[in-house]
Structures are given as structure tokens and as C-alpha cells.
């Protein structure tokens, strides 16, 4: 169970923006990885799961909504923060309905994003504690 700092996967097809985010978050002590597409993000999650995913809604190929669906299917407890560069409230609403933690508009304020990541990580830790308690209760019934 991860109790220290969150592991965050950033998924965005704008590579300069992605690299800037990775550098700025890394300087703030966040354990970061980056992917340039939804497909690449899913491959990285298969290899090593992240606590939180920060992902652009609009990407070529597998867009953010499709990627979110797959993330929630495979890793339902992973929290996803959606980023949109367009005032696409419809996509944001759909993302929230599919289980996104929240969404932010681009250009994103780094401090606001950091607060959202901390909030999402708090939720992850609560879920992990609940699961641990359930597992311990199940084990005590079997002993």
C-alpha cells in the first residue's frame, strides 16, 4: 500500500506540454511518468500501475474518454483527472459520468493541478485502507 507520495501518469499528445508538466511536477516531489497517447498510457499501466492519471481529453487515436473507459474497466480504483484545452463541457461531463475524479481547463495552473492530485491521492489512500480492512476481516474469519 502506497502511503508516501502518489505515482502519477501524465497522458497528452502535446509533447512539449507533457515534458513541461513532467519537469514541473517532478520538481515538486511527484513520482511522474509520461505517455504521448492513450494507447501508450495503457501500456505503461500494464507494466506498472500509477495511483493517478492526468490525461488530455482530445488526443488522436484513442481519445481521453475512450482511454478513461479502459482505465476504469481494468483499474477501477485509479483516479483520473481530465484536462481539456477546449471549453468542451460535454466531454468533461461524460468523463465525470465515467468515473473521472475531476477535470481542469488548459492552460492548467500547476498549483491547482497539484491540489487536485493531492485530493485524488487522498481518495486512493482511503480506498486502499478500506480494502486492507476488508482483507484483514476476511482473513480473521478463516483463522
N, C-alpha and C positions, 0 to 999 in steps of 0.2 A: 504494500500500500504506500503510495507516494504522499508523504506529508510535508516535504520541503517546498520546492518551487515547481511550478507547472511546466510540463513539456508542451510546447505549442508548435503546431504545424501551420505555416502560412501558405496559402494556395492562391496564386494570382498570375495571370498570363503577362502582366506588365512587369517585365524582369527588373527594370531599373527601380520601380516602386517596391517590388518584392525585396530586392537587395538592400534598399534603404531601410525598410521595415525590419529586416533581419538584423542589420547592424545596430539600429537604434534600440531594439528590444534586447539584444544580447548585452549591450552596454548597461541595461537596467537589470541585469541578472536573470533574464528569462532564458530557459533552455529552448532554443529555436531550431527549426528545420524549415526548408522551403521547397515548394514544388511549383512548377510553371503551368500545370494543368490539373484538372480534376482527376484524370487517369493516373498521372504521376503521384498525386496526393494519396490515392487509394493504394498504389503500390507501396509507398512509404509506410502507410498504416499497416499493411500486411506484414512488413518486415519488423516494424517497431511502433507500437501504438503510442499516440500522443493523448494527453489529457484534454486538450482544447485544440480546435481547428479554427483559424481565422481565414475566411475564404471569400473571394470575389464572387458576386452573383453572375456577372456576364463574362464568360470565357468561351473561346472557340472550342469545338469538340464537345466534351461533356461539360455542360454549364454548372454553375453553383447549385442550382436546385436539384438537378439530376445527381450530382455528387453528394449533396446533403441526404437525399433519399437513400443512397447506397451506404453512406456512413451510418445513418440511424438504423438501417437494416442489420449491418454487421457489428456495429459497436454502439448500441443504443445509449450507453452512459457517457459517451464522448460528447462534450459540449461544443457547439458550433456557433461562431459569431460571423454573420454575413456582412460583407462590405459591398456597397453599391456606389458606382460612380455616376449613376443616373438616378433621377428622382423617381425611381421605379417602386412606388408603394405597393403595387400589385405583387411584384416579385418578393418584396420584403414580407408582405402578409402571408404569401404562400410558404415562404421559408419558416416563418413563425409557426404556421399550422403544421408543418412537417417536423417540428421539434427543434428549430434553431433557438439558441439561448437568447440572442438579440441581434440587432443589425445596426450598423453605423454607415453614415454617408461619407463618401470620398470627396475631397481630401480629408483623411481621418486625422483627428487630433490625437497625437501619441499618448498624452496623459489620459484622455478619455478611453482610448483603446486599452491602456494598461489597467484602468479601473474595471472595465468590462471583463478583462482576462482574470483579474483577481476575484471578481464576483463569480464568474463561471467556475473558477478553481475551487472556491468555497463550496459551491454546489456539488462538484465532483467529490470533494473530501467527505461531505455529508453522506452522499450515496455510498461511498466506499465503506464508511463506518457502519451504515445500516446493513450492508451485505455481510460485513465481518460479524456483526452481532447475530444475524440470521444463521450464518455458517456455524458459529460457536454454539448457538442454541440447538441446532440440528445435531452437532457432534455430541453434546452433553446428553441428548436423548438416546444416543446409540451406545453410550458407555455405561 
